[in-house]
């Protein structure tokens, strides 16, 4: 009887006990943190601006050198995420090897003064910065941050008086210190790996350097009416803007780890328990790209190898253009992806500056004419890559590929802005075709591509490529020249370049999305030369560069399931 009563008592208590105690113990979730030491690498693209002061007064043209840059390097830093907070504090040091090309006219205060060619050649740089970030998105795995601190730049600057001998340039080489600010977004791909997109601005203040001697024409247009002018001093201010795409590894984390257990859609190459993946996912779409660009070529003397920087002529085309393009991408279950695009369109407007030094047998010290520009662009890119991080929310990998870029430019009309004793006085009609420049660039691409989901339906795509080999082929035709037997000048060369773009897109459905982005291209061939006006050999150096940048809108449609 006592046994039955005890059993009944226990049975009566059991519902209350069950209501107060869980069936299985579940530990509280552990939130991932940005705290820790990290190390990474990056690819960057950008341009520098160097302004040269002229003690003789405001220039007719020039005074600023624009240097297109391709950079690659690494960064190391430490983050500390404030406990129970989304704010992240950090410090970082980075360093870059820089490949750059930049030259421009300076000290062109008068058409009766023989002005100079200023060249700027940065080759390395870096920074020491503090960072302030805010972790947002699912589980705080997207970091928005700003940064600021010290910056350094190692570069060479030289100034050469054009069109004259003896050859006596001035130069300045060494490291410059300044300050930098920047902003970026970083997305944690796994507990150990993260992808970042960053913009940086650096300013290196002013530095003084000597200028070379030159000549001033006191009895124009006589080739004998020159007096020598002594060299002086100029102040050079320098700034640098860069966009970088980078990958970081966070120490203390499993290099092969993936998010567990709430986001099984993330997986890293080589991990197990991968869910079913369709054979392929295909995305196709179209874009409209509005861009600005600059094409520049420097015609040096026949002795360009022994007297670099000494010019007799320079042509610069500044243009705006609108192009349309079709793009596509295929991602496979084996992590191989193929992507590319083709496009073309019209140059909407532009100005061509044609500069000459010691022209017409030194009767004209400096000549500068302006013409309007029309033309067209065509381009295409094809890449093959492998995804190291691949899932519905992440797709990051490396690629190799090829880019083709053609720009056909025609210069109409001609007006003189520097010297009344030179050509195009009086001005030629804007309906008169004077010069054509037909150029093609063939480039090998090596780079990284990242596609990450920042929030529900919101996706960021970043693509950065270094161009280790660029082949340049051009044809210049000075149609109005009557002093030469052949008006056509073939041009050839090889060099390097960089291409970078970023796209923010929103998916209105599983298949259809709209996006907006920005793109920057730069290619140059410092060792190019020309068979000027049909001469038998490529006897004249022709450093040449092209730059294109702007924003675009796109629409895309996706076929296939999630990969």
C-alpha positions in Angstrom: 0.0 0.0 0.0 2.9 2.4 0.8 4.5 1.5 -2.6 1.3 2.3 -4.5 1.0 5.7 -2.7 4.6 6.6 -3.4 4.2 5.7 -7.1 0.9 7.7 -7.3 2.6 10.7 -5.6 5.5 10.6 -8.1 3.1 10.3 -11.0 1.3 13.4 -9.8 4.5 15.4 -9.6 5.9 14.4 -13.0 3.9 16.9 -15.1 5.2 19.8 -13.0 8.8 18.6 -13.2 8.5 18.2 -17.0 7.2 21.7 -17.4 10.1 23.2 -15.5 13.0 21.2 -17.0 14.0 21.0 -20.7 14.2 17.6 -22.4 17.7 18.3 -23.9 20.3 20.8 -22.7 21.1 23.4 -25.4 24.1 25.7 -24.7 23.5 29.4 -25.5 24.5 30.4 -29.1 28.1 31.7 -29.5 28.2 34.8 -31.7 31.1 35.1 -34.1 33.4 38.1 -33.4 35.7 40.2 -35.6 38.3 40.2 -32.8 41.6 38.8 -33.8 44.8 39.1 -35.8 44.5 38.9 -39.6 46.8 38.8 -42.6 45.8 39.2 -46.3 46.6 40.4 -49.8 45.0 42.7 -52.3 44.9 44.0 -55.9 44.4 47.7 -56.4 43.8 50.2 -59.2 43.9 54.0 -59.1 45.5 57.2 -60.2 47.7 59.9 -58.8 47.6 63.6 -59.4 50.8 65.7 -59.2 50.6 69.5 -59.5 53.6 71.5 -60.5 53.7 75.2 -59.6 54.9 77.6 -62.2 56.7 80.8 -60.9 56.1 82.4 -64.3 52.3 82.4 -63.8 49.2 80.3 -64.7 49.8 77.8 -67.5 48.1 77.9 -70.9 47.7 74.2 -70.5 48.9 71.4 -68.3 50.6 71.8 -64.9 49.2 68.5 -63.6 50.4 65.0 -64.2 47.9 62.1 -63.9 49.5 58.7 -63.1 47.5 55.6 -63.7 48.5 52.9 -61.2 48.2 49.1 -60.8 49.2 47.9 -57.3 49.4 44.7 -55.4 50.4 44.0 -51.9 49.5 42.8 -48.4 48.0 43.9 -45.1 48.2 42.9 -41.5 46.1 44.1 -38.7 44.2 43.5 -35.5 40.5 44.0 -34.8 38.8 44.3 -31.4 35.1 44.0 -31.3 33.7 45.7 -28.2 31.9 43.0 -26.1 28.1 42.9 -26.6 28.5 45.6 -29.2 28.5 45.9 -33.0 31.4 48.4 -33.0 34.9 47.2 -34.0 38.2 49.0 -33.4 41.4 48.1 -35.3 44.8 48.9 -36.5 46.4 48.0 -39.8 49.6 48.3 -41.8 49.7 47.7 -45.6 52.3 47.9 -48.3 52.1 47.9 -52.1 54.3 47.4 -55.1 53.1 49.9 -57.7 53.3 49.8 -61.5 52.5 53.3 -62.8 52.7 55.5 -65.8 52.4 59.3 -65.8 53.6 62.3 -67.8 52.3 65.7 -68.6 53.2 69.2 -69.8 54.4 71.7 -67.2 55.6 75.3 -67.2 53.6 76.2 -70.4 53.1 79.8 -69.3 53.6 81.1 -72.8 53.7 80.0 -76.4 57.1 81.7 -76.7 58.7 79.7 -73.9 59.9 76.1 -74.4 58.0 74.3 -71.7 58.9 70.9 -70.2 57.7 67.3 -69.8 57.1 66.3 -66.2 57.1 62.5 -65.4 56.0 60.9 -62.1 56.8 57.3 -61.4 55.6 55.8 -58.0 56.9 52.3 -57.4 55.9 51.5 -53.8 53.6 52.8 -51.1 51.8 51.9 -47.9 50.0 53.1 -44.8 49.7 52.8 -41.0 46.0 53.4 -40.0 43.4 53.0 -37.3 40.0 51.6 -38.2 36.5 52.1 -36.8 33.9 49.6 -38.0 30.3 48.6 -37.5 29.3 44.9 -37.8 26.0 44.4 -39.4 24.0 41.8 -41.4 23.3 38.3 -40.4 25.3 37.5 -37.2 27.3 40.6 -37.7 29.4 39.1 -40.5 29.4 42.3 -42.7 31.8 45.0 -41.5 31.4 48.6 -42.6 34.4 50.7 -41.7 36.4 53.9 -42.0 40.1 54.3 -41.6 42.7 57.0 -41.3 46.4 57.5 -40.5 49.8 57.9 -42.0 50.8 57.1 -45.6 54.1 56.8 -47.4 55.0 56.8 -51.1 58.3 56.0 -52.8 58.6 57.6 -56.3 60.7 59.3 -58.8 60.0 62.6 -60.5 61.9 64.1 -63.4 61.5 67.3 -65.5 62.9 67.6 -69.0 62.9 70.7 -71.2 61.4 69.5 -74.5 62.7 69.8 -78.0 66.1 71.1 -77.1 69.7 70.0 -76.5 71.8 69.6 -74.4 69.8 67.0 -72.5 69.8 68.2 -68.9 66.7 67.0 -66.8 66.3 67.5 -63.1 65.1 64.7 -60.9 63.9 63.9 -57.4 63.8 60.4 -55.9 62.8 59.1 -52.5 60.1 58.5 -50.0 57.3 60.9 -49.2 55.1 60.9 -46.1 51.6 62.1 -45.8 48.1 61.2 -44.5 45.3 58.9 -45.7 41.6 58.3 -45.2 39.5 55.6 -46.5 36.3 53.5 -46.2 35.4 50.0 -47.1 33.2 46.9 -46.6 34.4 43.5 -45.5 32.3 40.3 -45.6 33.3 37.2 -43.5 33.1 34.2 -45.9 33.9 31.7 -43.2 35.2 31.9 -39.6 38.7 32.3 -41.0 38.3 34.1 -44.4 36.9 37.5 -45.4 36.6 39.5 -48.6 37.0 43.3 -48.7 36.4 46.2 -51.0 38.1 49.5 -50.1 38.6 53.0 -51.3 41.6 55.1 -50.1 42.7 58.7 -50.6 46.2 59.7 -49.7 47.8 63.2 -49.7 51.5 63.8 -49.6 51.7 67.6 -49.4 54.2 69.7 -51.2 57.9 69.1 -52.0 60.3 71.5 -53.7 62.6 70.4 -56.6 64.8 72.1 -59.2 63.6 72.9 -62.7 65.9 72.7 -65.8 67.1 75.6 -67.8 65.2 76.5 -71.0 64.8 79.2 -73.7 62.5 82.2 -74.3 61.9 83.5 -77.8 62.3 87.3 -77.8 62.0 87.9 -81.6 59.3 85.6 -82.9 59.1 83.8 -85.2 62.9 83.9 -85.8 64.6 80.5 -85.0 67.6 82.6 -83.8 65.7 85.0 -81.5 66.0 83.0 -78.3 67.6 83.8 -74.9 68.5 81.3 -72.3 66.6 81.1 -69.1 68.0 79.8 -65.8 66.5 76.9 -64.0 64.4 77.6 -60.9 62.3 75.8 -58.3 58.9 74.3 -58.4 56.6 73.0 -55.7 55.1 69.5 -56.4 51.9 68.5 -54.6 50.9 64.8 -54.7 47.7 62.9 -54.1 46.8 59.2 -54.8 43.3 57.5 -55.0 43.1 53.7 -55.0 40.3 51.1 -55.0 41.4 47.7 -53.6 39.9 44.2 -53.6 41.4 42.0 -50.9 41.2 38.7 -49.1 42.0 38.3 -45.3 42.8 35.2 -43.1 42.0 35.5 -39.4 44.4 33.7 -37.2 43.1 31.3 -34.6 40.4 29.9 -36.8 40.2 26.6 -38.6 41.3 27.3 -42.2 38.8 24.8 -43.6 35.9 25.6 -41.2 32.5 26.7 -42.3 29.6 28.2 -40.5 27.9 25.8 -38.1 25.1 25.0 -37.8 22.7 27.7 -38.8 24.2 28.5 -42.3 24.9 25.2 -44.0 24.6 27.0 -47.3 28.2 28.2 -46.7 30.9 25.7 -47.6 34.6 25.8 -48.4 36.3 23.7 -51.0 37.3 20.4 -49.6 34.6 20.2 -46.8 32.1 17.4 -46.5 28.3 17.3 -46.1 27.8 19.4 -49.2 24.1 19.6 -50.1 22.8 18.7 -53.6 24.1 21.1 -56.2 22.7 21.5 -59.7 25.1 20.9 -62.6 25.3 24.6 -63.5 23.8 28.0 -62.9 23.7 30.5 -65.7 23.2 34.3 -65.5 22.8 36.6 -68.5 22.1 40.3 -68.7 22.8 43.7 -70.2 24.5 46.9 -69.1 24.6 50.5 -70.2 28.0 52.1 -69.4 28.6 55.9 -69.3 32.3 56.6 -69.2 35.0 59.2 -69.4 38.5 58.5 -70.7 41.9 59.8 -71.7 44.3 58.5 -74.4 47.7 60.0 -74.4 50.8 59.4 -76.5 54.2 61.1 -76.2 56.4 61.3 -79.3 60.0 61.5 -78.2 63.2 62.1 -80.1 65.0 59.5 -82.1 67.4 59.2 -79.1 64.6 58.3 -76.7 66.5 55.4 -75.2 69.4 57.6 -74.1 67.4 60.7 -73.4 64.1 59.5 -71.9 61.4 62.1 -71.3 62.6 64.5 -74.1 59.6 65.1 -76.3 58.9 66.8 -79.7 55.1 66.2 -79.6 52.2 65.0 -77.5 48.6 64.2 -78.4 45.9 63.9 -75.7 42.3 62.8 -76.2 39.8 63.5 -73.4 36.4 61.9 -74.2 33.1 60.8 -72.9 31.2 57.8 -74.3 28.1 55.7 -73.9 28.2 52.0 -74.6 25.9 49.0 -74.2 27.0 45.4 -73.4 25.8 41.9 -73.0 27.3 39.8 -70.2 27.1 36.2 -68.9 28.4 33.9 -66.3 28.3 30.1 -65.8 29.0 28.5 -62.4 29.4 24.7 -62.3 29.1 22.1 -59.5 32.9 21.5 -59.9 33.5 25.1 -58.8 34.8 26.1 -62.2 33.2 29.3 -63.5 33.2 31.1 -66.9 32.3 34.7 -67.3 32.6 37.5 -69.8 31.0 40.4 -71.7 31.0 42.2 -75.1 30.1 45.8 -75.7 30.4 48.8 -77.9 29.1 52.3 -78.5 29.9 55.9 -79.4 32.2 58.7 -78.2 29.7 61.4 -77.3 32.1 64.3 -77.0 35.8 65.1 -76.6 38.7 67.4 -77.0 42.1 66.6 -78.6 45.2 68.6 -77.6 48.1 68.5 -80.1 51.3 69.9 -78.6 54.6 70.5 -80.4 57.9 71.9 -79.2 60.6 73.7 -81.2 58.3 73.3 -84.2 58.9 74.4 -87.8 62.7 74.3 -87.4 62.5 76.1 -84.0 60.4 79.0 -85.4 57.7 78.1 -82.8 58.8 77.3 -79.3 55.5 75.8 -78.2 52.3 75.1 -80.1 49.1 73.7 -78.8 46.0 73.2 -80.9 42.5 72.0 -79.9 40.1 69.8 -82.0 36.7 68.2 -81.3 36.6 64.4 -81.2 34.1 61.8 -82.4 34.5 58.0 -82.6 33.5 54.7 -81.2 34.5 52.0 -78.7 34.4 48.2 -78.8 35.5 45.7 -76.2 35.2 42.2 -74.8 36.4 40.1 -71.9 36.5 36.3 -71.4 37.6 34.7 -68.0 37.9 31.2 -66.7 38.2 30.7 -62.9 37.9 28.4 -59.9 35.8 29.2 -56.8 37.6 28.6 -53.5 34.5 29.7 -51.5 31.2 28.6 -53.0 27.7 28.7 -51.7 24.4 30.5 -52.2 25.6 33.4 -50.1 29.3 33.4 -51.2 31.2 32.8 -54.4 34.8 33.9 -54.4 37.7 32.7 -56.6 40.6 33.5 -58.9 40.6 33.6 -62.7 42.7 34.1 -65.8 41.3 35.7 -68.9 41.7 38.0 -71.9 40.5 41.5 -72.7 40.2 43.3 -76.0 39.7 47.0 -76.2 39.4 49.1 -79.4 39.0 52.9 -79.6 38.7 54.7 -82.9 39.0 58.5 -82.6 38.6 61.2 -85.2 39.7 64.9 -84.5 37.8 67.6 -86.4 38.7 71.3 -86.7 41.7 73.0 -85.3 42.3 76.2 -83.2 45.6 77.5 -81.8 45.7 78.3 -78.1 49.4 79.0 -77.5 51.3 80.7 -80.4 49.9 82.9 -83.2 52.8 82.0 -85.5 52.0 78.3 -85.5 49.5 76.2 -87.4 45.7 76.5 -87.3 45.8 80.3 -87.4 43.2 81.1 -88.5 41.2 78.2 -87.1 40.0 75.3 -89.3 36.3 74.5 -89.5 34.8 72.0 -87.1 33.7 70.0 -90.2 37.3 69.4 -91.3 38.7 66.0 -90.4 42.4 66.5 -89.4 43.6 63.4 -87.5 42.4 59.9 -86.9 43.8 57.5 -84.2 42.7 53.8 -84.4 44.0 51.8 -81.5 43.6 48.2 -80.2 44.7 46.8 -76.9 45.1 43.0 -76.2 45.5 42.1 -72.5 46.1 39.0 -70.4 44.1 39.2 -67.2 44.9 37.6 -63.8 42.6 38.4 -60.9 40.0 37.7 -58.2 36.3 37.8 -58.4 33.9 37.9 -55.4 30.1 37.7 -55.1 28.7 38.0 -51.6 25.2 38.5 -50.1 25.1 41.5 -47.8 21.5 41.3 -46.8 18.3 39.6 -48.0 18.3 40.0 -51.9 21.2 42.5 -51.8 24.4 41.3 -53.4 27.9 42.8 -53.9 30.2 41.8 -56.7 33.8 42.8 -56.9 36.2 42.0 -59.8 39.9 43.1 -59.8 42.4 42.0 -62.5 46.1 42.8 -63.0 47.2 42.9 -66.7 50.7 41.5 -66.7 51.0 41.7 -70.5 49.3 44.2 -72.8 50.0 44.4 -76.5 49.3 47.8 -78.2 48.7 48.3 -81.9 47.8 51.7 -83.3 47.5 53.7 -86.5 47.8 57.5 -86.6 46.8 59.4 -89.8 47.6 63.1 -90.0 45.4 63.7 -93.1 46.3 67.3 -93.6 50.1 67.0 -93.5 51.6 68.1 -96.9 55.2 68.0 -95.8 55.5 64.2 -95.7 55.1 61.6 -98.4 53.0 59.3 -96.1 50.6 60.6 -93.6 50.1 57.3 -91.8 52.2 56.3 -88.7 52.0 52.6 -87.5 52.4 52.2 -83.7 53.4 49.2 -81.6 54.2 48.4 -78.0 53.8 46.3 -75.0 53.1 47.1 -71.3 50.8 46.5 -68.3 47.5 47.6 -66.9 44.7 47.1 -64.4 40.9 46.6 -64.5 38.6 46.8 -61.5 34.8 47.0 -61.0 32.2 46.7 -58.3 28.4 46.1 -58.6 25.6 46.4 -56.1 22.5 44.5 -57.2 19.1 43.7 -55.8 17.1 40.6 -56.6 13.4 41.3 -57.2 12.8 37.6 -57.6 15.0 34.4 -57.5 15.8 35.0 -61.1 15.6 38.7 -61.9 17.8 41.5 -60.5 18.8 45.1 -61.2 22.1 46.7 -60.2 24.5 49.6 -60.5 28.2 49.7 -60.5 31.5 51.4 -61.3 34.4 50.4 -63.5 38.0 51.6 -64.0 40.4 50.5 -66.7 44.0 51.6 -67.3 46.6 50.3 -69.8 49.9 51.6 -70.9 52.9 50.7 -73.0 55.9 52.7 -71.9 58.2 51.1 -74.5 56.0 51.7 -77.6 57.5 53.2 -80.7 56.3 54.3 -84.2 57.3 54.2 -87.8 56.5 57.9 -88.0 55.0 58.8 -91.4 56.0 55.6 -92.9 59.7 55.7 -92.1 61.6 52.4 -92.5 62.2 51.7 -88.9 60.4 52.4 -85.6 63.0 55.1 -84.8 60.9 57.2 -82.4 59.8 56.3 -78.9 56.0 56.6 -78.2 55.0 56.0 -74.6 51.3 55.6 -74.8 48.5 55.1 -72.3 44.7 54.8 -72.1 42.3 55.2 -69.2 38.5 54.6 -69.0 36.2 55.0 -66.0 32.6 55.5 -65.2 29.3 54.1 -63.9 26.8 51.6 -65.3 23.3 50.1 -64.8 22.6 46.5 -65.4 19.7 44.0 -65.5 20.2 40.2 -65.3 18.3 37.0 -65.3 19.4 33.7 -63.7 18.7 30.2 -64.8 19.2 27.1 -62.6 19.0 26.5 -58.9 21.2 27.8 -56.1 24.9 26.7 -56.2 
